[in-house]
């Protein structure tokens, strides 16, 4: 095998299972049911945080004997810590610095089966490639303490190797399963970080579309949260509506499960409302073993609010879980809400600036444009030709193409 080469984009594409069902008891803990295997990503921690342990779900799965190389660039590959339909994740250590990472290994080719035509294989391959490339570019754009970082990408003739932050604390999902519902201060601390990370993504017109506790990772201290898995993320300019139904049924918004065009930012806020309910109640507001019944409950948006929840928490949850996306609470309103700020004791301002206007003011030289960055922009705007993107970069006044070019 030839040595892997570094590539100029960054990724983490995954096909994940639907969110596991919660118990139906009023105060029961969230519990998994009918789970499909999926890739788990973990993130950065110093070498002192110790060896990673595979998740309990992974430990119970039959592992395939993958013949992965012992090294990728300066990274020494270690234990398998996650696996799923789209790839697998190994713990790794940088041999020069001792820094830990989670390396996601993504095959470049899909596994065809006998019922797939050549056209089906080609179409699915093209879709998978575009999804991976888009996720790489999105992760490259987003640098926030509450968003999982992508440090580098390598490739061989058969696979991509995504060098991700290593987060030692595992998934928020597993933490909730083990601990049950959280007290308000702890739930608030987690929720604020989730909102700050998501708010930063939304400032780029990037929506996540698959928010759930499995895609929220904790550091070794269990105090910091990082939003992970941008495999379903999308760029949504203000004037555009999204149409692809995606995400997990328990966390998907009414407009998504109804098959309507939707605003990704509003759907993300619905998912965050479900997450907040789960943090405070240890269960999910919408649940049923029958998927069609579950989707019907989501469309109606009717659920029971436990009596033990404080008034401000009930108010915030109910306004985030409003069926009409136009009436649903906006991000700025969430960040100013009394429960979010603990009645004004905590800041309502994102710790990382989201003022992006200055990035679009830089004048670019048409004869000195970076072709790799142009390719990244083409991934985000597939409906644009390369010439269209160049014209946007050369035009007067700010636009998203200029902003993203500066960031990339």
C-alpha positions in Angstrom: 0.0 0.0 0.0 1.4 3.4 -0.9 1.8 5.9 2.0 -1.3 8.0 2.7 -1.3 11.5 1.6 -2.8 14.5 3.3 -5.8 16.2 1.6 -7.0 19.7 1.8 -10.5 19.1 3.1 -11.9 17.8 6.4 -14.8 15.3 7.0 -16.9 12.9 9.2 -19.9 11.4 7.3 -22.0 8.8 9.0 -25.3 7.1 8.4 -26.8 6.7 11.9 -29.7 4.7 13.2 -32.9 6.2 14.5 -32.8 7.5 18.1 -33.6 4.7 20.5 -36.9 4.7 22.2 -37.3 5.9 25.7 -39.3 4.3 28.5 -42.9 5.2 28.7 -42.9 5.8 32.5 -43.4 9.4 33.4 -40.0 9.6 35.2 -38.2 6.7 33.7 -34.7 6.9 32.4 -34.0 7.1 28.7 -33.2 3.6 27.4 -32.2 2.2 24.1 -34.4 -0.1 22.0 -34.0 -1.7 18.5 -30.7 0.0 18.0 -28.7 -0.4 14.8 -24.9 -0.2 15.0 -23.4 3.1 14.1 -20.1 4.9 14.0 -19.1 6.8 17.1 -16.7 9.6 17.0 -14.7 10.7 20.1 -12.6 13.8 20.5 -9.5 15.4 21.7 -8.0 15.0 25.1 -4.4 15.1 26.4 -2.4 11.9 26.7 -2.9 12.0 30.4 -6.6 11.1 30.0 -5.7 7.4 29.6 -6.7 4.7 27.1 -10.2 4.8 25.6 -12.8 2.2 26.3 -15.2 1.1 23.6 -18.8 1.9 24.2 -21.0 -0.7 25.8 -22.9 -1.1 22.5 -19.7 -1.6 20.5 -18.5 -4.2 23.0 -21.6 -6.3 22.4 -21.3 -6.2 18.6 -19.5 -8.8 16.6 -16.3 -7.1 15.5 -14.9 -7.5 12.0 -11.1 -8.1 11.8 -10.2 -4.9 9.9 -6.6 -4.8 8.5 -6.0 -1.2 9.2 -2.4 0.2 8.8 -0.5 0.7 12.1 0.3 4.3 11.2 -1.4 7.1 9.2 1.1 10.0 8.9 2.4 10.7 12.4 -0.6 9.0 14.0 -0.3 5.5 15.5 -3.6 3.7 15.3 -4.9 1.9 18.4 -8.1 0.3 19.6 -11.3 0.2 17.6 -13.7 2.6 19.5 -16.6 2.8 17.1 -18.0 1.1 14.0 -21.0 1.4 11.7 -22.3 1.2 8.2 -20.3 4.2 7.0 -17.0 3.4 8.6 -15.1 2.8 11.8 -13.2 4.9 14.4 -9.9 4.1 16.0 -8.1 5.7 18.9 -4.8 7.2 17.8 -1.8 8.9 19.3 0.5 11.4 17.6 4.0 9.9 17.8 5.6 13.4 17.9 3.4 15.2 20.3 1.6 12.5 22.3 -1.8 14.2 21.3 -4.7 11.8 21.2 -7.2 11.7 18.4 -10.1 9.7 17.1 -9.4 8.6 13.5 -12.5 7.9 11.4 -11.8 5.5 8.6 -14.3 5.9 5.6 -14.2 3.5 2.6 -14.2 5.4 -0.7 -16.3 2.7 -2.4 -19.8 1.5 -1.4 -20.5 -2.2 -1.1 -22.8 -3.1 -3.9 -25.2 -6.0 -3.7 -26.7 -8.2 -6.4 -29.9 -6.3 -6.8 -28.2 -3.0 -7.5 -27.7 -1.9 -11.1 -24.6 -0.2 -12.3 -26.6 3.1 -12.4 -27.7 2.5 -8.8 -24.2 1.9 -7.6 -22.9 5.0 -9.5 -25.7 7.3 -8.1 -25.2 6.0 -4.5 -21.4 6.4 -4.8 -21.8 10.0 -6.1 -24.2 10.9 -3.3 -21.9 9.4 -0.7 -18.8 11.2 -2.1 -20.6 14.5 -2.2 -21.9 14.0 1.4 -18.4 13.2 2.7 -16.9 16.2 0.9 -19.6 18.5 2.2 -19.1 17.4 5.7 -15.3 17.9 5.4 -15.7 21.4 4.2 -18.3 22.2 6.9 -16.1 20.9 9.7 -13.2 22.8 8.3 -15.3 26.0 8.5 -16.5 25.6 12.1 -14.0 26.3 14.9 -15.8 26.6 18.2 -15.1 25.1 21.7 -18.5 23.3 21.6 -18.1 21.8 18.2 -16.0 18.7 17.5 -12.8 19.7 15.7 -11.3 18.1 12.6 -7.5 18.3 12.7 -6.5 16.7 9.4 -7.5 14.3 6.7 -5.4 11.7 4.9 -6.3 9.4 2.1 -5.1 6.2 0.4 -6.4 4.6 -2.8 -9.2 2.9 -0.9 -10.0 5.0 2.3 -10.2 8.4 3.9 -8.8 8.9 7.4 -10.3 11.8 9.3 -8.3 13.0 12.2 -10.8 14.1 14.8 -10.5 15.6 18.3 -10.6 12.9 20.9 -13.1 13.5 23.7 -12.7 11.1 26.5 -16.1 11.3 28.2 -18.2 9.5 25.6 -21.7 10.4 24.5 -24.2 12.5 26.4 -26.7 9.7 25.6 -24.7 7.1 27.7 -24.3 9.7 30.5 -28.1 10.2 30.6 -28.8 6.4 30.5 -26.5 5.9 33.5 -27.5 9.0 35.5 -31.2 9.6 34.6 -32.7 13.1 34.7 -30.3 15.9 35.6 -30.7 18.7 38.1 -31.4 22.1 36.5 -27.9 23.6 37.0 -26.2 20.6 35.3 -28.8 20.5 32.5 -28.5 24.2 32.0 -24.7 24.0 31.7 -24.9 21.3 29.0 -27.8 23.0 27.2 -26.0 26.4 27.0 -23.0 24.8 25.4 -25.1 23.0 22.9 -26.9 26.2 22.0 -23.7 28.2 21.7 -22.1 25.6 19.4 -25.2 25.4 17.3 -25.7 29.2 17.2 -22.2 29.4 15.8 -23.0 26.9 13.0 -26.3 28.8 12.3 -24.3 32.0 11.9 -22.8 30.4 8.8 -26.2 29.3 7.5 -25.2 25.7 8.4 -27.8 23.5 10.0 -26.9 20.2 11.6 -30.2 18.2 11.0 -29.3 15.2 13.2 -29.0 16.6 16.8 -29.5 14.0 19.5 -27.6 13.0 22.6 -25.6 10.3 20.7 -24.1 13.2 18.6 -23.1 15.2 21.6 -19.8 14.3 23.2 -18.5 15.0 26.7 -14.9 15.7 27.7 -13.1 13.6 30.4 -14.4 15.9 33.1 -18.0 15.5 31.9 -18.4 19.3 32.0 -17.8 20.3 28.3 -20.1 19.3 25.5 -19.1 19.2 21.8 -21.6 18.9 18.9 -20.4 16.1 16.6 -21.4 14.2 13.4 -22.1 16.7 10.6 -22.9 13.9 8.1 -26.4 15.3 7.5 -25.5 18.9 7.8 -26.5 21.3 5.1 -25.8 24.9 3.9 -29.1 26.8 3.8 -29.0 30.4 2.5 -31.8 32.5 3.9 -34.0 32.4 0.8 -33.7 28.6 0.3 -35.9 25.8 1.8 -34.6 22.3 2.4 -36.5 19.2 1.3 -34.4 16.2 2.3 -36.1 14.3 5.2 -33.3 13.3 7.6 -32.5 12.9 11.3 -33.9 10.5 13.9 -37.7 10.2 14.3 -37.7 11.0 18.0 -35.8 14.3 17.4 -37.1 15.3 14.0 -39.4 18.3 13.7 -43.1 18.0 12.6 -42.3 19.6 9.3 -39.6 17.0 8.5 -41.7 14.0 9.4 -44.6 15.5 7.4 -42.4 15.6 4.3 -42.7 19.4 3.9 -40.0 21.8 2.8 -38.4 23.3 5.9 -35.9 25.7 7.4 -33.0 23.7 8.9 -32.4 26.2 11.7 -36.0 25.9 12.9 -35.8 22.1 12.8 -32.5 22.2 14.8 -34.2 24.2 17.4 -37.0 21.7 17.7 -34.4 18.9 18.2 -32.7 21.0 20.9 -36.1 21.3 22.6 -36.3 17.5 22.7 -32.8 17.3 24.1 -33.6 19.8 26.8 -36.6 17.8 27.8 -34.5 14.6 27.9 -31.9 16.3 30.1 -34.4 17.5 32.6 -36.8 14.5 32.5 -34.6 11.5 31.6 -37.0 10.4 28.9 -38.3 11.7 25.6 -41.5 13.7 25.1 -42.6 11.7 22.0 -42.3 7.9 22.1 -44.0 4.8 20.8 -42.8 1.4 19.6 -44.8 1.8 16.4 -43.0 4.2 14.2 -46.2 5.5 12.4 -47.8 6.3 15.8 -44.6 8.0 16.9 -44.6 10.2 13.8 -48.2 11.0 14.4 -47.4 12.2 17.9 -44.6 14.4 16.6 -46.9 16.0 14.0 -49.4 16.9 16.6 -46.8 18.1 19.0 -48.7 17.2 22.1 -46.9 15.8 25.2 -47.0 15.7 28.9 -44.9 18.2 30.9 -43.8 16.7 34.3 -45.0 18.7 37.4 -41.5 18.8 38.9 -40.2 21.0 36.1 -39.8 24.7 37.1 -42.0 27.2 35.4 -39.3 28.8 33.2 -38.1 25.4 32.0 -41.7 24.5 31.0 -42.0 27.8 29.2 -38.7 27.4 27.2 -39.5 23.8 26.2 -43.0 24.5 25.1 -41.9 27.4 23.0 -39.1 25.4 21.3 -41.5 22.5 20.7 -44.1 24.6 18.9 -45.4 22.8 15.8 -45.6 25.9 13.6 -41.9 26.6 12.7 -42.7 30.3 12.1 -44.0 30.6 15.7 -41.2 28.5 17.2 -38.6 30.2 19.4 -35.7 31.7 17.5 -32.1 31.2 18.6 -31.7 34.8 19.9 -34.8 34.3 22.0 -33.5 31.1 23.5 -30.3 32.8 24.5 -32.2 35.6 26.2 -34.7 33.3 27.9 -34.8 33.5 31.8 -34.1 29.8 32.2 -31.1 29.9 29.8 -29.6 32.9 31.6 -30.7 31.7 35.1 -32.7 34.9 35.5 -29.9 37.1 34.2 -27.1 35.6 36.2 -25.5 34.0 33.1 -24.5 35.6 29.8 -26.8 35.5 26.8 -23.8 36.1 24.4 -22.0 33.4 22.5 -18.4 33.3 23.8 -17.1 33.1 20.2 -17.9 36.0 17.9 -20.3 35.4 15.1 -19.6 38.7 13.3 -18.6 37.5 9.9 -19.0 40.7 7.8 -15.3 41.7 8.0 -14.3 38.3 6.5 -16.0 39.3 3.2 -14.3 42.6 2.9 -10.9 41.2 1.7 -10.2 41.9 -2.0 -9.2 38.8 -3.9 -6.9 38.5 -6.9 -8.6 36.5 -9.7 -5.2 35.3 -11.0 -4.2 34.0 -7.6 -7.2 32.1 -6.3 -6.7 28.9 -4.4 -8.1 26.0 -6.5 -8.5 23.7 -3.5 -10.7 26.3 -1.8 -12.7 26.8 -5.1 -13.3 23.1 -5.1 -14.5 23.3 -1.4 -16.9 26.1 -2.3 -18.2 24.1 -5.3 -19.0 21.3 -2.8 -21.1 23.7 -0.8 -22.8 25.2 -3.8 -23.2 22.3 -6.2 -25.7 24.2 -8.3 -23.0 26.8 -9.1 -20.4 26.3 -11.8 -16.8 27.2 -10.9 -17.1 30.3 -13.0 -20.3 31.3 -11.1 -18.3 31.0 -7.8 -15.4 33.1 -9.2 -17.8 35.8 -10.3 -19.2 35.9 -6.7 -15.7 36.2 -5.3 -14.9 39.0 -7.7 -18.1 40.9 -7.2 -18.5 44.0 -5.1 -20.0 43.9 -1.6 -20.1 41.0 0.9 -21.4 37.6 0.1 -21.1 34.1 1.6 -18.7 32.8 -1.0 -16.2 35.6 0.0 -16.7 34.8 3.7 -16.2 31.1 3.3 -13.2 31.6 1.0 -11.5 33.7 3.8 -12.3 31.1 6.4 -11.1 28.2 4.3 
